[in-house]
Amino acid sequence: MKKTDLHKLAAAAFLTALAVVGSQLQIPLFGAKLSPVQHLVNIIAGVYL
């Protein structure tokens, strides 16, 4: 396995754990539940991975 593949795999695991822990934070706004941590993780994963 290449070193860059291992780094991306570790980053994906870290972002997944961060999303799971951050899913506890939800902001109710006009009947919708906003999850800012999950959106941030999706953006970081889309750009980095």
C-alpha positions as CSV (number, residue, x, y, z in Angstrom):
1,M,0.0,0.0,0.0
2,K,1.4,3.4,-0.9
3,K,2.1,6.0,1.7
4,T,-0.4,8.5,0.3
5,D,-3.1,5.9,0.2
6,L,-2.5,5.2,3.9
7,H,-2.6,8.9,4.7
8,K,-5.9,9.3,2.9
9,L,-7.3,6.2,4.6
10,A,-6.3,7.6,8.0
11,A,-7.8,11.0,7.1
12,A,-11.1,9.4,6.0
13,A,-11.2,7.5,9.3
14,F,-10.6,10.6,11.3
15,L,-13.2,12.6,9.4
16,T,-15.7,9.8,9.9
17,A,-15.1,9.8,13.7
18,L,-15.4,13.6,13.7
19,A,-18.7,13.4,11.9
20,V,-20.1,10.8,14.3
21,V,-19.1,12.9,17.3
22,G,-20.2,16.1,15.8
23,S,-23.6,14.7,14.8
24,Q,-24.7,15.3,18.4
25,L,-24.6,19.1,17.7
26,Q,-27.8,20.1,15.9
27,I,-29.2,23.6,15.7
28,P,-33.0,23.8,15.3
29,L,-33.9,26.7,13.0
30,F,-37.4,27.3,11.8
31,G,-38.3,23.6,12.0
32,A,-35.1,22.3,10.4
33,K,-32.2,20.6,12.2
34,L,-28.9,22.0,11.0
35,S,-25.7,20.0,11.4
36,P,-22.8,22.3,10.8
37,V,-20.1,19.8,11.7
38,Q,-21.3,17.2,9.2
39,H,-21.4,19.9,6.5
40,L,-17.9,20.9,7.3
41,V,-16.7,17.3,7.2
42,N,-18.3,16.8,3.8
43,I,-16.6,19.9,2.4
44,I,-13.2,18.9,3.8
45,A,-13.6,15.4,2.5
46,G,-14.6,16.5,-0.9
47,V,-11.7,18.8,-1.3
48,Y,-9.0,16.7,0.4
49,L,-9.9,13.2,-0.5
